[in-house]
Amino acid sequence: MDMALRKTFKYKLKPAPEQERVMAFVLRRCRELYNAALQERRDAWHKCGVSLTAASQSAQLPEIKDVRPEYRDIHSQVLQDVLARLDRAFQAFFRRVKAGG
């Protein structure tokens, strides 16, 4: 058997005050996007019986940036990753439900 060795490194961040402010800003926007996307999925299911995907929600990001200019300062891949994490959480939830958990 071929055993792979996995190394990990742990770094302690020591951000400057301005960097801390920027990270907190991005974290708040990501949390806000996650919760809004979660609510959108719930509403779509309860009102229309439609399941939304990460791709369909990601397609709305340019419109969100038009309406909410504060999202323009956050890289698009960061916002897409938020929606991908929500999608994985949904998939894991339904996988557990299907397994009887």
Phi, psi and omega in degrees: 000137180267110181265126178266140178261128181246122177258143174234153178234143180239125180241140177263124178279138174230074184286151173289161181306320179293321177295320177299318180298317180294317179296320178294321178298312181296318179299317178298317180294320179294318178297318179298317179295316180302310182295321178294319179293322177298314179297322178297319178295316178299312181298318180298322181287313183291322184271325187236351183069028183251136175263126177269152179245168176298323180295316181293325178284326177295328179295341180273351184301319178299322178292322178297319179295330177290319183281322183242089185301337180295340178282346180293333182280354181255131182302141185300326181292330177295314180293321178296323179294325176301315181290327177292321178295321176298318180297318178296322178297319178296314180299317180295320178299310182291331176294318178293320179298316181296326180279358178090015182273000000 
